Amino acid sequence: MTKDEILEKSRKENQNRDLYDIEVEKLAFTVSHLAFMFICFIALLLEFILTRKINPGYPMIYFGVQSIIFLVKYIKLRKFHELIIFICQFAVFALSLTAFILQLLGR
């Protein structure tokens, strides 16, 4: 295989995207996800410290996003453990959503 053939095959596999760009996008996603998790935790903690109440909206948002990530990973990779994690994350999301709605209704 010549150098040009290898480059052409790589371009086809990566849909003409530079591998460095792909890696930077992955890193950006990971860092933003960690920041999102940290912000949700800090907001939940601050609200608890100031009001002595737990707002289920923060875990609802976090686990909602998490469950979608694992659902997409399962659909694309077809790895069974991704499905199990999705189901667990979605269950916590559903419980948080229920608690959030009940809190809004004043119950």
C-alpha positions as CSV (number, residue, x, y, z in Angstrom):
1,M,0.0,0.0,0.0
2,T,1.4,3.4,-0.9
3,K,1.3,6.5,1.2
4,D,-1.4,8.0,-1.0
5,E,-3.6,4.9,-0.7
6,I,-3.3,4.9,3.1
7,L,-4.2,8.6,3.2
8,E,-7.2,8.1,1.0
9,K,-8.4,5.2,3.1
10,S,-8.0,7.3,6.2
11,R,-10.0,10.1,4.7
12,K,-12.8,7.8,3.8
13,E,-12.9,6.3,7.2
14,N,-12.9,9.6,8.9
15,Q,-15.2,11.3,6.4
16,N,-12.5,13.8,5.4
17,R,-12.2,15.0,9.0
18,D,-8.8,15.6,10.5
19,L,-8.0,13.1,13.3
20,Y,-6.8,16.0,15.5
21,D,-10.1,17.7,15.1
22,I,-11.9,14.5,16.2
23,E,-9.7,14.2,19.2
24,V,-10.2,17.8,20.2
25,E,-14.0,17.4,19.9
26,K,-13.9,14.3,22.1
27,L,-11.8,16.2,24.7
28,A,-14.1,19.2,24.6
29,F,-17.1,16.9,25.1
30,T,-15.4,15.2,28.1
31,V,-14.4,18.5,29.7
32,S,-17.8,20.1,29.2
33,H,-19.5,17.1,30.6
34,L,-17.4,17.2,33.7
35,A,-18.0,20.9,34.1
36,F,-21.8,20.3,33.7
37,M,-21.7,17.6,36.4
38,F,-19.7,19.9,38.7
39,I,-22.1,22.8,38.1
40,C,-25.1,20.7,38.8
41,F,-23.5,19.4,42.0
42,I,-22.5,22.8,43.2
43,A,-25.9,24.3,42.5
44,L,-27.6,21.4,44.4
45,L,-25.2,21.8,47.3
46,L,-25.6,25.6,47.5
47,E,-29.3,25.4,47.4
48,F,-29.3,22.7,50.1
49,I,-27.0,24.8,52.3
50,L,-29.1,27.9,51.9
51,T,-32.6,26.5,52.0
52,R,-32.2,23.0,53.7
53,K,-34.2,21.6,50.8
54,I,-33.1,19.4,47.9
55,N,-34.2,20.5,44.5
56,P,-34.7,17.4,42.4
57,G,-34.4,19.5,39.2
58,Y,-30.6,19.3,39.2
59,P,-30.4,15.5,39.3
60,M,-33.2,15.4,36.9
61,I,-31.3,17.4,34.3
62,Y,-28.0,15.6,35.0
63,F,-29.4,12.1,34.8
64,G,-31.6,13.0,31.8
65,V,-28.5,14.1,29.8
66,Q,-26.5,11.1,31.1
67,S,-29.2,8.6,30.0
68,I,-29.3,10.1,26.5
69,I,-25.5,9.8,26.2
70,F,-25.7,6.1,27.2
71,L,-28.7,5.4,24.9
72,V,-26.8,6.8,21.9
73,K,-23.7,4.8,22.9
74,Y,-25.8,1.7,23.0
75,I,-27.5,2.4,19.7
76,K,-24.1,3.0,18.0
77,L,-22.0,0.4,19.7
78,R,-24.5,-2.3,20.6
79,K,-22.7,-3.0,23.9
80,F,-25.1,-4.5,26.5
81,H,-23.5,-2.8,29.4
82,E,-24.3,0.6,27.8
83,L,-28.0,-0.4,27.8
84,I,-27.9,-1.4,31.4
85,I,-26.3,1.9,32.4
86,F,-28.9,3.7,30.3
87,I,-31.7,1.9,32.1
88,C,-30.2,2.8,35.5
89,Q,-29.6,6.4,34.6
90,F,-33.1,6.7,33.1
91,A,-34.7,5.2,36.2
92,V,-32.9,7.9,38.4
93,F,-34.0,10.5,35.9
94,A,-37.7,9.3,36.1
95,L,-37.6,9.4,39.9
96,S,-36.1,12.9,39.9
97,L,-38.7,14.0,37.3
98,T,-41.5,12.7,39.5
99,A,-40.1,14.3,42.6
100,F,-39.6,17.6,40.7
101,I,-43.2,17.6,39.5
102,L,-44.5,16.7,42.9
103,Q,-42.5,19.5,44.4
104,L,-43.9,21.9,41.8
105,L,-47.4,20.8,42.7
106,G,-46.7,21.4,46.4
107,R,-46.9,17.8,47.6
